[in-house]
Structure formats: C-alpha cells, structure tokens
Amino acid sequence: MADNQKRFERLTKAMFDPSFPVNPVPFAQGLADFVRENGSDSIESDNAKKILWVLIAQAYGQFGTVDLSGEYSRLGSEEYIPVYDQE
C-alpha cells in the first residue's frame, strides 16, 4: 500500500516534470490502480485528474484544448463496431 501511494504521488507530479513523459502505460495502469484502491468516486479527485491530464496531453498535445462535446461527436461518427463483434 505504501509503495502504491509513492507511485501515485510520482504519477501526479509527472505533469510538472521538465521533460514530458511519452509512455502512457504507467499512467493508464496507475489511474486504474488508484481508482481500484480508492473507489470509483476517486476519479473525480485532483490526484486522478492529474494522472488523467497526462494521458489526455499525450493524446492531444500538452497544451491542446479538447471540446468534449465536439470530440464525442467526431468519435461517434466513426463506424460503431461493438467489442463483442470483433475477432
């Protein structure tokens, strides 16, 4: 548990590092572990949002602006293939 807290702390401070992290895996796994350990409501915490910020910045650019409504429409306009139909 103490090791996870240290890991979570490092992940939440990564957005302020002089060199921006490029590997999303530790952040995605860290966010999932953080929510598992602290409950689903913890996704709304500032610590979760800091980790999520890094993931979003990796996907859209460090200081990109994301219009969630527009992005939802854009992503939803692609052909919908349910996961269970894919092979």
Beta strands, then each sheet from edge to edge (+ up, - down):
end
